[in-house]
């Protein structure tokens, strides 16, 4: 007799992310700058991957994160990452790319791409990376209204909406905390004070904000001295390592090409073997399809 019970539903990436965020352990999400680096994040054993706008701009344009990518380019980048991995993708959605209708469309595009969470920031265009000088803020009430627009567009779907404020470098800690609290009151699932550089700033955000909160740790800053366990004990539920893979990859390629240029041969370049790389990109699964369903060889 066959078992007529329905199979248990597999949680969507957004549902899986929500479950992990509700658990006791901090969710660690390294940044990926393209689909290949997203696969490497997954293969390293992380529970989520962060689509960094800084990395996306560098990978697609070779340029800095100063608001140059369009909504279409960013959502296409996100869709490519979602296709490449099975873990939840948390995506940068910048400022929403325009007015309320643009924000609503941005949310719908990310939903259709299968993204598990997005974050929206309170800068005016052209936006800047949170670690850069020259950030200009929209009024806090505009940030609230735009966040409510995104939440309405999200509807009853499980995708998380993260409210990011860039007020810390532009207006100081008190303003950043006030905005984060306002955005939480407006309905954000998590709040995110960006632009953190020091351990003291991490501690101030941890002490000043209740509820689910995000921290971004940038390589080379004083805050990078903190490990994930310490951040978890401070009360953060999600940590983003936006640029670790990007900076490491850029340095490795830079050094490899310098060696190749100097020696005239790749023999001295540390790297992966061809078989190792094909395992990273999943060649065996495609070879299996060819064996099962490809054209039959011609008769001998």
C-alpha positions in Angstrom: 0.0 0.0 0.0 1.4 3.4 -0.9 1.6 6.2 1.6 -1.1 8.8 0.7 0.2 11.4 3.1 1.3 14.7 1.3 5.0 15.3 1.3 6.2 17.9 3.8 6.5 21.3 2.2 10.1 22.5 1.8 10.5 26.0 3.2 11.3 28.8 0.8 14.6 30.6 1.2 12.8 33.5 2.8 11.1 31.2 5.3 14.4 29.4 6.0 16.1 32.8 6.7 13.3 33.9 9.0 13.6 30.6 11.0 17.4 31.1 11.3 17.1 34.7 12.3 14.6 33.7 15.0 17.1 31.1 16.4 19.7 31.7 19.1 22.7 31.7 16.8 23.7 34.8 14.8 23.3 34.4 11.0 26.6 35.0 9.2 26.3 36.2 5.6 29.5 36.8 3.7 29.2 39.2 0.7 29.2 37.8 -2.8 30.0 39.9 -5.8 28.7 37.5 -8.5 27.2 34.0 -8.8 30.5 32.2 -8.6 31.4 33.8 -5.3 27.9 33.1 -4.0 28.5 29.4 -4.8 31.8 29.6 -2.8 30.0 31.1 0.2 27.5 28.3 0.1 30.2 25.6 -0.3 32.1 27.1 2.7 29.1 26.2 4.9 27.4 29.5 5.5 23.7 29.7 6.0 23.1 32.8 3.9 24.8 35.0 1.3 24.7 38.7 1.0 24.5 40.3 -2.4 26.6 43.4 -1.8 26.0 46.5 -4.0 29.6 47.5 -3.5 30.7 44.2 -4.9 28.1 44.1 -7.7 29.2 47.5 -8.9 32.8 46.5 -8.9 32.1 43.2 -10.7 29.7 44.5 -13.3 31.3 47.9 -14.0 34.7 47.9 -12.4 33.7 51.1 -10.7 33.0 52.4 -7.1 29.6 52.1 -5.3 28.2 55.5 -6.0 24.8 54.7 -7.3 25.7 53.7 -10.8 23.8 50.4 -11.2 20.2 50.5 -12.2 17.3 48.6 -10.7 17.3 46.2 -13.6 21.1 45.5 -13.3 20.8 44.9 -9.5 17.7 42.6 -9.7 19.3 40.6 -12.6 22.5 40.2 -10.5 20.3 39.0 -7.6 18.4 36.6 -9.8 21.7 35.1 -11.0 22.8 34.5 -7.4 19.6 32.9 -6.4 19.8 30.5 -9.3 23.4 29.6 -8.3 22.8 28.6 -4.7 20.4 26.9 -2.4 20.9 29.2 0.6 19.0 32.4 1.2 20.2 35.5 -0.6 20.0 38.8 1.2 20.2 41.6 -1.3 21.1 45.3 -1.3 18.2 47.3 -2.9 19.9 50.7 -2.5 17.2 53.4 -2.1 14.5 51.7 -4.1 15.5 53.4 -7.4 13.0 56.2 -7.4 9.6 57.2 -6.0 6.9 55.0 -4.4 6.0 53.2 -7.6 9.7 52.5 -8.3 10.0 51.1 -4.7 7.0 48.9 -5.2 8.3 47.6 -8.5 11.8 47.0 -6.9 10.2 44.9 -4.2 8.2 42.9 -6.7 11.3 42.3 -8.9 13.3 41.0 -5.9 10.4 38.8 -4.9 10.2 37.3 -8.4 14.0 36.8 -8.3 13.6 34.6 -5.2 15.5 36.9 -2.8 15.0 36.1 0.9 15.6 39.7 2.2 16.3 43.2 1.0 17.6 46.3 2.7 16.6 49.8 1.8 18.6 52.9 2.8 17.7 56.5 3.7 20.1 58.3 1.4 19.1 60.6 -1.4 20.4 59.9 -4.9 23.1 59.5 -5.9 23.7 57.2 -3.0 27.1 56.3 -1.6 28.6 53.2 0.0 28.1 53.5 3.8 31.9 53.7 4.4 32.4 56.7 2.0 32.3 60.4 2.7 29.7 62.6 1.0 26.5 60.7 2.2 23.4 62.9 2.0 20.3 61.8 4.0 16.6 62.1 3.2 14.4 63.4 6.0 13.6 60.6 8.5 9.9 60.9 7.8 10.6 60.3 4.1 12.5 57.2 5.0 9.6 56.0 7.1 7.1 56.5 4.2 9.3 54.8 1.7 9.7 51.8 4.1 6.0 51.5 4.5 5.6 51.5 0.7 8.1 48.6 0.5 6.2 46.7 3.2 2.9 47.1 1.4 4.5 45.9 -1.8 6.0 42.9 0.0 2.5 42.0 1.2 2.1 38.7 3.0 5.1 37.1 1.4 7.9 36.0 3.8 10.7 38.1 2.3 12.2 40.2 5.1 12.6 44.0 4.7 15.6 45.5 6.5 15.6 49.2 7.1 19.1 50.6 6.8 20.1 54.0 8.0 23.3 55.8 6.8 23.0 58.5 9.4 26.0 57.4 11.5 28.7 58.9 9.3 26.5 61.8 8.1 24.9 62.9 11.3 26.2 60.9 14.2 25.2 58.1 16.5 22.2 59.7 18.2 20.5 60.4 14.8 21.3 56.9 13.5 19.7 55.3 16.6 16.7 57.6 16.4 16.1 56.7 12.8 16.6 53.0 13.4 14.0 53.1 16.1 11.6 55.1 13.9 12.0 52.5 11.1 11.3 49.7 13.5 8.1 51.4 14.6 7.2 51.7 10.9 7.3 47.9 10.6 10.8 46.9 9.5 11.7 43.3 10.2 15.3 44.2 11.1 17.1 47.5 11.5 20.7 48.2 10.2 22.9 51.1 11.2 25.6 51.2 8.4 28.9 52.9 8.3 30.3 51.3 11.5 34.1 51.5 11.8 34.9 51.0 15.5 34.2 48.5 18.3 32.7 51.4 20.3 30.2 52.1 17.6 29.2 48.4 17.5 28.7 48.5 21.3 26.7 51.7 21.0 24.3 50.3 18.4 23.9 47.1 20.4 23.1 49.0 23.6 20.9 51.5 21.9 18.6 49.3 19.8 16.2 46.6 21.0 14.9 43.8 18.7 16.3 42.2 15.6 19.3 44.1 14.3 22.0 43.8 11.7 25.7 44.7 11.8 28.1 45.0 8.8 31.7 44.3 9.5 34.1 45.8 7.0 37.7 44.4 6.6 40.4 46.7 7.8 38.3 48.6 10.4 38.6 48.5 14.2 35.2 46.7 14.3 36.7 43.7 12.5 38.4 42.7 15.7 35.0 41.4 16.9 34.1 37.8 16.1 30.7 36.4 15.4 30.3 35.0 19.0 30.9 38.5 20.5 28.4 40.1 18.1 25.8 37.4 19.0 26.2 38.1 22.7 25.7 41.8 22.0 22.3 40.9 20.5 22.8 41.1 16.8 20.9 38.4 14.8 22.6 39.0 11.4 26.2 39.9 10.5 27.2 40.9 7.0 30.8 40.5 5.8 30.2 42.5 2.7 33.7 42.8 1.2 35.8 40.0 2.6 35.5 37.8 -0.5 35.8 40.7 -2.9 38.9 42.2 -1.4 40.5 38.7 -1.0 39.7 37.8 -4.7 41.0 41.2 -6.0 44.3 40.8 -4.1 44.7 37.2 -5.2 44.1 38.0 -8.9 46.4 41.1 -8.6 49.2 39.0 -7.2 48.7 36.2 -9.7 48.8 38.5 -12.7 51.9 40.2 -11.3 53.6 36.8 -11.0 52.5 35.9 -14.5 53.8 39.2 -15.9 57.1 38.8 -14.2 57.8 35.1 -14.9 56.0 34.6 -18.2 54.4 31.4 -16.9 51.6 30.6 -14.5 53.7 27.8 -12.8 54.5 29.9 -9.7 50.9 31.1 -9.2 49.0 29.4 -6.4 45.6 28.5 -7.4 43.0 25.7 -8.1 43.4 22.8 -10.4 41.1 22.4 -13.4 39.2 19.4 -11.7 38.9 21.3 -8.5 37.3 24.3 -10.3 34.9 22.2 -12.2 33.7 20.8 -8.9 33.1 24.3 -7.6 30.8 25.2 -10.6 29.0 21.8 -10.6 30.2 20.3 -13.9 29.4 16.7 -12.8 25.6 17.4 -12.6 25.6 18.6 -16.2 27.7 15.6 -17.3 25.1 13.4 -15.7 22.3 15.0 -17.7 24.4 14.5 -20.9 24.9 10.8 -20.0 21.2 10.2 -19.3 19.5 12.4 -21.9 22.1 13.6 -24.5 22.4 12.5 -28.1 23.3 8.8 -28.5 26.7 8.2 -30.0 26.7 7.2 -33.6 26.9 3.5 -34.3 30.4 2.1 -34.6 
